[in-house]
Amino acid sequence: MTTATSYKQTPYGKRMYNVTRPINTDVARNYLKVIVAIASADGELAQKELDWFLEEQQLLGTPSDLIEENVLNFDGKNADIEELLGGMHYDFSLNFRCCMLYQAIKMSRADGVYHEKEKAAVARAAQLLGIEQKVLVSIESLVEIEESAARLRFAIFETDVE
């Protein structure tokens, strides 16, 4: 188990999320659990969802024991998102609320289906985090645009397009 109180982000974290300061490990624990709980809201954590999140966290430099404890060994299907978000106090160099929702949406859609229960869990998390509906719609739209851009890139490079 990580005994360090924080860990540094990678250049990927700076480029993708503009993270400029180390991440507190206690913060990371809850953050990871909330995202897994949201993606598990439909009653399952699809392998593609898990694969996306594991790769993203590895690219961000999240210590492997934090990933193991709070993603791989965490039962998100039976987690209470409200309880997980209840005591969260963050000192981030970015808007963690929007970042958390962005990653939860990306993970939830990674299997090709943004299930209504996942979408409802994202909406509930947004409400608990004080995120306005128009901001949530903007984040969901950003994810859709990114997916469309990826399909376009694959089509231009003449690779298989899903």
C-alpha positions as CSV (number, residue, x, y, z in Angstrom):
1,M,0.0,0.0,0.0
2,T,1.3,3.5,-0.9
3,T,2.7,5.2,2.2
4,A,3.5,8.4,0.3
5,T,1.1,11.3,0.9
6,S,1.2,12.3,-2.8
7,Y,2.5,11.4,-6.2
8,K,3.5,13.4,-9.2
9,Q,1.6,13.5,-12.4
10,T,3.2,12.5,-15.7
11,P,3.6,14.8,-18.8
12,Y,0.4,13.1,-20.0
13,G,-1.4,14.4,-16.9
14,K,-0.1,17.9,-17.6
15,R,-1.1,17.7,-21.3
16,M,-4.5,16.2,-20.9
17,Y,-5.7,17.7,-17.6
18,N,-3.3,20.5,-16.9
19,V,-2.3,18.9,-13.6
20,T,0.5,21.0,-12.2
21,R,0.9,19.8,-8.6
22,P,1.2,16.4,-7.0
23,I,-2.0,14.4,-6.2
24,N,-2.8,13.6,-2.6
25,T,-3.1,9.8,-2.2
26,D,-6.2,10.0,0.1
27,V,-7.9,12.2,-2.5
28,A,-7.0,9.7,-5.3
29,R,-8.5,6.8,-3.3
30,N,-12.0,8.4,-3.2
31,Y,-11.7,9.8,-6.7
32,L,-10.9,6.3,-8.2
33,K,-13.7,4.7,-6.2
34,V,-16.3,7.3,-7.4
35,I,-15.5,6.8,-11.0
36,V,-15.6,3.0,-10.7
37,A,-18.9,3.2,-8.9
38,I,-20.4,5.4,-11.6
39,A,-19.3,3.0,-14.4
40,S,-20.7,0.1,-12.4
41,A,-24.1,1.7,-12.0
42,D,-25.6,-0.5,-14.7
43,G,-24.8,-3.6,-12.6
44,E,-21.5,-4.5,-14.3
45,L,-18.1,-3.2,-14.9
46,A,-17.4,-4.1,-18.5
47,Q,-13.9,-5.2,-19.4
48,K,-13.5,-2.4,-22.0
49,E,-14.5,0.1,-19.3
50,L,-12.0,-1.3,-16.9
51,D,-9.3,-1.4,-19.6
52,W,-9.9,2.2,-20.5
53,F,-9.6,3.4,-16.9
54,L,-6.6,1.3,-16.1
55,E,-4.7,2.6,-19.1
56,E,-5.8,6.2,-18.3
57,Q,-4.6,5.9,-14.7
58,Q,-1.3,4.3,-15.7
59,L,-0.7,7.1,-18.2
60,L,-1.4,9.6,-15.4
61,G,1.2,7.9,-13.1
62,T,-1.3,6.6,-10.5
63,P,0.7,4.2,-8.3
64,S,-0.2,0.6,-9.1
65,D,-1.1,-0.3,-5.5
66,L,-3.7,2.5,-5.5
67,I,-5.1,1.2,-8.7
68,E,-5.2,-2.4,-7.3
69,E,-6.8,-1.3,-4.1
70,N,-9.3,1.2,-5.4
71,V,-10.2,-0.1,-8.8
72,L,-9.4,-3.8,-9.2
73,N,-10.4,-4.8,-5.7
74,F,-13.2,-2.3,-5.2
75,D,-16.8,-3.4,-5.5
76,G,-18.3,-0.4,-7.4
77,K,-21.6,-2.2,-8.0
78,N,-22.5,-2.0,-4.3
79,A,-20.9,1.4,-3.6
80,D,-22.9,4.5,-2.5
81,I,-21.8,7.4,-4.7
82,E,-23.4,9.9,-2.3
83,E,-21.4,8.5,0.6
84,L,-18.2,8.5,-1.4
85,L,-18.7,12.1,-2.4
86,G,-19.9,13.2,1.0
87,G,-16.6,13.8,2.7
88,M,-14.5,14.8,-0.2
89,H,-12.3,17.8,0.3
90,Y,-9.9,18.5,-2.5
91,D,-7.0,20.8,-3.2
92,F,-6.4,20.2,-6.8
93,S,-4.7,22.3,-9.5
94,L,-7.7,21.7,-11.7
95,N,-11.4,21.5,-11.6
96,F,-11.6,18.0,-10.2
97,R,-15.4,17.9,-10.3
98,C,-15.5,18.3,-14.1
99,C,-12.5,16.1,-14.5
100,M,-14.1,13.4,-12.4
101,L,-17.3,13.5,-14.4
102,Y,-15.3,13.5,-17.7
103,Q,-13.4,10.4,-16.7
104,A,-16.6,8.7,-15.4
105,I,-18.3,9.4,-18.7
106,K,-15.3,8.2,-20.8
107,M,-15.1,5.0,-18.7
108,S,-18.9,4.4,-18.9
109,R,-18.9,4.8,-22.7
110,A,-15.7,2.7,-23.3
111,D,-17.7,-0.4,-23.9
112,G,-19.7,1.4,-26.6
113,V,-22.8,1.8,-24.4
114,Y,-23.6,4.8,-22.1
115,H,-26.3,2.9,-20.1
116,E,-29.2,4.9,-18.7
117,K,-28.2,3.9,-15.2
118,E,-24.6,5.1,-15.8
119,K,-25.9,8.3,-17.1
120,A,-28.2,8.7,-14.1
121,A,-25.2,8.1,-11.8
122,V,-23.2,10.7,-13.6
123,A,-26.1,13.2,-13.2
124,R,-26.4,12.4,-9.5
125,A,-22.7,12.8,-9.0
126,A,-22.9,16.2,-10.9
127,Q,-25.7,17.3,-8.6
128,L,-23.8,16.3,-5.5
129,L,-20.7,18.1,-6.8
130,G,-22.7,21.2,-7.6
131,I,-22.2,21.0,-11.4
132,E,-24.9,22.7,-13.4
133,Q,-26.8,20.7,-16.0
134,K,-25.4,22.8,-18.9
135,V,-21.9,22.0,-17.8
136,L,-22.7,18.3,-17.6
137,V,-24.1,18.4,-21.1
138,S,-21.0,20.2,-22.2
139,I,-18.8,17.5,-20.8
140,E,-20.9,14.7,-22.3
141,S,-20.7,16.5,-25.7
142,L,-16.9,16.9,-25.4
143,V,-16.7,13.1,-25.0
144,E,-18.9,12.5,-28.0
145,I,-16.8,14.9,-30.1
146,E,-13.6,13.1,-29.0
147,E,-15.1,9.8,-30.0
148,S,-16.2,11.2,-33.4
149,A,-12.7,12.7,-34.0
150,A,-11.1,9.3,-33.2
151,R,-13.4,7.6,-35.7
152,L,-12.6,10.3,-38.3
153,R,-8.8,9.8,-37.7
154,F,-9.1,6.0,-38.2
155,A,-11.1,6.5,-41.4
156,I,-8.5,9.0,-42.8
157,F,-5.7,6.5,-41.9
158,E,-7.8,3.8,-43.6
159,T,-8.0,1.6,-40.6
160,D,-11.0,-0.3,-39.3
161,V,-13.7,2.0,-38.0
162,E,-16.2,0.9,-35.4
